[in-house]
Amino acid sequence: MIVTTTPSVEGYQITDYKGIVVGEAILGANVIRDVFAGITDILGGRSGAYEEELAKARETALAEMEDRARDAGANAVVGVDLDYEVINNMLMVSASGTAVIMG
């Protein structure tokens, strides 16, 4: 499946719009607390453990969005946006875009 932040893909034409699709992943307070408690791998102000957890959350959100696009009959998602929000000491990663059929 093609997933892109752009509104179109060169060489392809959008033939049908299936609607907005969203995927979310939430890192609970325990995960964030555990990551911060184990920040012994900080080098230059960066935490590899925290970045790894963020990457997992982002991948989960994107995969969920792709699954919803597939369920809608789409073969691509365009205009993808990733958002990060902190809600009650939990980190939410959200991926949204427009599910389309490209030919």
DODO-526722 format. One line per 10 residues: number of its first residue (from 1); their letters; for each residue x, y, z negated of N, C-alpha, C, O. Coordinates in steps of 0.1 Angstrom, whole numbers, padded with zeros to 4 digits. Example, Ala and Ser with C-alpha at 12.3 -4.5 7.8 and 13.67 -1.06 7.14 Angstrom:
# DODO-526722
1> as> 0132 -0057 -0078 0123 -0045 -0078 0132 -0033 -0078 0142 -0033 -0085; 0128 -0022 -0071 0137 -0011 -0071 0129 0000 -0079 0134 0011 -0080
***
This chain:
# DODO-526722
1> mivtttpsve> 0008 -0012 0000 0000 0000 0000 0009 0012 0000 0019 0013 -0008; 0006 0022 0009 0013 0035 0009 0007 0043 -0002 -0005 0045 -0003; 0016 0049 -0011 0013 0058 -0021 0022 0070 -0020 0034 0069 -0021; 0016 0082 -0018 0024 0094 -0016 0018 0106 -0023 0006 0107 -0024; 0026 0115 -0026 0022 0128 -0031 0017 0138 -0020 0011 0148 -0023; 0020 0134 -0008 0016 0143 0003 0002 0140 0007 -0003 0130 0005; -0005 0150 0014 -0018 0148 0018 -0020 0139 0031 -0031 0136 0034; -0009 0136 0037 -0010 0127 0049 0004 0120 0050 0013 0123 0043; 0004 0110 0060 0016 0103 0062 0019 0104 0077 0010 0100 0086; 0031 0108 0080 0035 0109 0094 0034 0096 0102 0038 0086 0097
11> gyqitdykgi> 0027 0097 0113 0026 0085 0121 0013 0077 0119 0010 0067 0125; 0005 0081 0109 -0007 0075 0105 -0018 0085 0105 -0016 0097 0103; -0030 0080 0108 -0042 0089 0107 -0052 0084 0097 -0055 0072 0096; -0057 0093 0089 -0067 0088 0079 -0080 0087 0086 -0085 0096 0093; -0086 0075 0085 -0098 0072 0092 -0110 0071 0083 -0122 0072 0087; -0108 0070 0069 -0119 0070 0060 -0114 0074 0046 -0103 0070 0042; -0122 0081 0039 -0119 0085 0025 -0128 0077 0016 -0140 0076 0018; -0121 0071 0006 -0129 0062 -0003 -0131 0068 -0017 -0138 0063 -0025; -0125 0080 -0019 -0127 0087 -0032 -0115 0088 -0040 -0104 0083 -0037; -0117 0095 -0052 -0106 0097 -0061 -0104 0084 -0069 -0114 0078 -0074
21> vvgeailgan> -0091 0080 -0071 -0088 0069 -0080 -0078 0073 -0090 -0070 0082 -0088; -0079 0067 -0102 -0071 0071 -0114 -0066 0059 -0121 -0073 0049 -0121; -0054 0060 -0126 -0049 0050 -0135 -0042 0057 -0147 -0036 0067 -0146; -0044 0051 -0159 -0039 0057 -0171 -0031 0046 -0179 -0034 0034 -0178; -0021 0051 -0186 -0014 0043 -0196 -0011 0051 -0208 -0008 0063 -0207; -0013 0045 -0220 -0011 0053 -0232 0000 0046 -0241 -0001 0034 -0243; 0009 0054 -0245 0019 0050 -0254 0014 0053 -0268 0013 0065 -0271; 0011 0043 -0276 0006 0046 -0289 0016 0052 -0299 0028 0053 -0296; 0011 0057 -0310 0020 0064 -0320 0031 0055 -0325 0042 0060 -0327; 0028 0042 -0326 0038 0033 -0331 0050 0032 -0321 0061 0031 -0325
31> virdvfagit> 0047 0031 -0308 0057 0030 -0298 0066 0043 -0298 0078 0042 -0298; 0060 0054 -0299 0067 0067 -0299 0075 0068 -0312 0087 0072 -0311; 0069 0064 -0323 0077 0065 -0336 0089 0055 -0335 0100 0059 -0340; 0087 0043 -0330 0097 0033 -0330 0108 0038 -0320 0120 0036 -0323; 0105 0044 -0309 0115 0049 -0300 0123 0060 -0306 0135 0060 -0306; 0116 0069 -0313 0124 0080 -0319 0132 0075 -0331 0142 0081 -0334; 0127 0065 -0338 0134 0059 -0349 0147 0053 -0345 0157 0052 -0352; 0147 0048 -0332 0159 0041 -0327 0167 0049 -0317 0173 0043 -0308; 0167 0062 -0319 0174 0070 -0309 0189 0071 -0312 0195 0081 -0314; 0194 0059 -0313 0209 0059 -0315 0216 0059 -0302 0228 0060 -0301
41> dilggrsgay> 0208 0057 -0291 0215 0056 -0278 0214 0070 -0271 0215 0071 -0258; 0212 0081 -0278 0211 0094 -0272 0225 0098 -0268 0235 0097 -0276; 0226 0102 -0256 0239 0107 -0250 0236 0119 -0242 0229 0118 -0232; 0241 0130 -0246 0238 0143 -0239 0224 0147 -0240 0219 0153 -0231; 0218 0144 -0252 0204 0148 -0254 0193 0140 -0247 0182 0143 -0247; 0197 0128 -0242 0188 0119 -0235 0186 0106 -0242 0196 0101 -0248; 0174 0101 -0243 0172 0088 -0249 0168 0078 -0239 0158 0079 -0233; 0177 0068 -0237 0174 0058 -0227 0162 0050 -0231 0154 0046 -0222; 0160 0047 -0244 0149 0039 -0248 0136 0047 -0245 0126 0040 -0240; 0135 0059 -0248 0123 0067 -0245 0121 0068 -0230 0109 0067 -0226
51> eeelakaret> 0131 0071 -0222 0129 0071 -0208 0124 0058 -0202 0116 0058 -0193; 0129 0047 -0208 0124 0034 -0204 0110 0032 -0206 0102 0027 -0198; 0105 0036 -0218 0091 0035 -0222 0082 0044 -0212 0071 0040 -0208; 0087 0056 -0209 0080 0065 -0200 0079 0059 -0186 0069 0059 -0180; 0090 0053 -0182 0090 0046 -0169 0080 0035 -0168 0073 0033 -0158; 0079 0027 -0179 0069 0016 -0179 0055 0022 -0179 0046 0016 -0172; 0052 0032 -0186 0039 0038 -0187 0036 0044 -0173 0024 0042 -0168; 0045 0050 -0166 0043 0056 -0153 0040 0045 -0143 0031 0046 -0135; 0048 0034 -0144 0045 0022 -0135 0032 0016 -0137 0025 0012 -0127; 0028 0015 -0150 0015 0009 -0153 0003 0018 -0147 -0006 0013 -0142
61> alaemedrar> 0005 0031 -0149 -0006 0040 -0144 -0007 0040 -0129 -0018 0040 -0124; 0005 0039 -0122 0005 0039 -0108 -0001 0025 -0103 -0009 0025 -0093; 0002 0014 -0109 -0003 0001 -0105 -0018 0000 -0107 -0025 -0005 -0099; -0023 0006 -0118 -0037 0006 -0121 -0044 0015 -0110 -0055 0011 -0106; -0038 0026 -0107 -0044 0034 -0096 -0045 0027 -0083 -0055 0027 -0076; -0034 0020 -0079 -0034 0012 -0067 -0044 0001 -0067 -0051 -0002 -0057; -0046 -0006 -0079 -0056 -0016 -0080 -0070 -0011 -0077 -0078 -0017 -0070; -0073 0001 -0083 -0086 0007 -0081 -0088 0011 -0066 -0099 0010 -0061; -0077 0016 -0060 -0078 0019 -0045 -0081 0007 -0037 -0089 0007 -0028; -0074 -0004 -0040 -0076 -0017 -0033 -0091 -0022 -0035 -0097 -0026 -0026
71> daganavvgv> -0095 -0021 -0047 -0109 -0025 -0050 -0119 -0016 -0042 -0130 -0021 -0039; -0116 -0004 -0039 -0124 0005 -0031 -0123 0002 -0016 -0130 0008 -0008; -0114 -0007 -0013 -0112 -0010 0002 -0102 -0001 0009 -0101 -0001 0021; -0094 0006 0001 -0084 0015 0007 -0071 0007 0010 -0068 -0003 0004; -0063 0013 0019 -0049 0007 0021 -0038 0018 0018 -0027 0015 0021; -0042 0029 0013 -0033 0040 0009 -0039 0049 -0001 -0051 0050 -0002; -0030 0056 -0008 -0035 0067 -0017 -0026 0079 -0014 -0014 0078 -0015; -0033 0090 -0011 -0026 0103 -0008 -0028 0113 -0019 -0038 0112 -0026; -0020 0123 -0019 -0022 0134 -0028 -0020 0130 -0043 -0027 0135 -0052; -0011 0121 -0045 -0009 0115 -0059 -0003 0126 -0068 0006 0133 -0064
81> dldyevinnm> -0009 0126 -0080 -0004 0136 -0090 -0002 0128 -0103 -0010 0119 -0107; 0009 0130 -0110 0012 0124 -0123 0011 0134 -0133 0017 0145 -0132; 0004 0131 -0144 0003 0140 -0155 0007 0133 -0168 0005 0121 -0170; 0013 0141 -0177 0017 0136 -0190 0011 0145 -0201 0012 0157 -0200; 0003 0138 -0210 -0004 0146 -0221 -0001 0139 -0234 0000 0127 -0235; 0000 0147 -0244 0001 0142 -0258 -0012 0144 -0265 -0017 0156 -0266; -0018 0133 -0270 -0031 0134 -0276 -0030 0126 -0290 -0028 0114 -0290; -0032 0134 -0301 -0031 0127 -0314 -0019 0118 -0316 -0020 0107 -0319; -0007 0123 -0313 0005 0116 -0314 0007 0104 -0305 0015 0095 -0307; -0001 0104 -0294 0000 0094 -0284 0003 0100 -0271 -0002 0112 -0268
91> lmvsasgtav> 0011 0094 -0263 0014 0099 -0250 0006 0092 -0239 0007 0080 -0238; -0001 0100 -0231 -0009 0094 -0220 -0003 0098 -0207 0000 0110 -0204; 0000 0088 -0198 0004 0091 -0185 -0007 0088 -0176 -0013 0077 -0176; -0011 0097 -0167 -0022 0096 -0158 -0017 0098 -0144 -0010 0107 -0140; -0022 0089 -0135 -0019 0090 -0120 -0032 0091 -0113 -0041 0083 -0116; -0034 0101 -0104 -0046 0102 -0097 -0043 0106 -0082 -0032 0112 -0080; -0052 0102 -0074 -0050 0105 -0059 -0063 0101 -0052 -0073 0098 -0058; -0062 0103 -0039 -0074 0100 -0030 -0071 0087 -0023 -0062 0086 -0016; -0080 0077 -0025 -0079 0064 -0018 -0084 0066 -0004 -0095 0072 -0002; -0077 0062 0006 -0080 0063 0020 -0077 0051 0028 -0070 0042 0023
101> img> -0083 0050 0040 -0079 0040 0049 -0071 0047 0060 -0076 0057 0066; -0060 0042 0063 -0051 0047 0073 -0050 0037 0085 -0049 0025 0082; -0050 0043 0097 -0048 0034 0108 -0038 0039 0117 -0035 0033 0128
***
